[in-house]
Amino acid sequence: MIESLLKMLDSLPVGMLIIACLTLGLAPFTPPHLWEKLQLLAKGQLIRPLDWFDFLLHGTPWILLITKLVVMTRGTGKGG
């Protein structure tokens, strides 16, 4: 299972993940929606299903990019 996840992660280009982080990951830009959701999470106020959906939607590009960079630096994946 982990092998298939690493294979899928290897197939994602870093440039595309960066673009996704800068658009979907930060939209709307003033203030970034993800930042608002992180603040709600820190305060324990991230309780509505819509807030969790937003958090996952805007956070996924960041999680994928960070994971890909970690895998690339450890030499586990091919990079890309």
Secondary structure, DSSP 4 states (H G I P E B T S, - for coil): -HHHHHHHHHHS-HHHHHHHHHHTTT-SBTTBHHHHHHHHHHHT---SHHHHHHHHHHHHHHHHHHHHHHHHHHTSS---
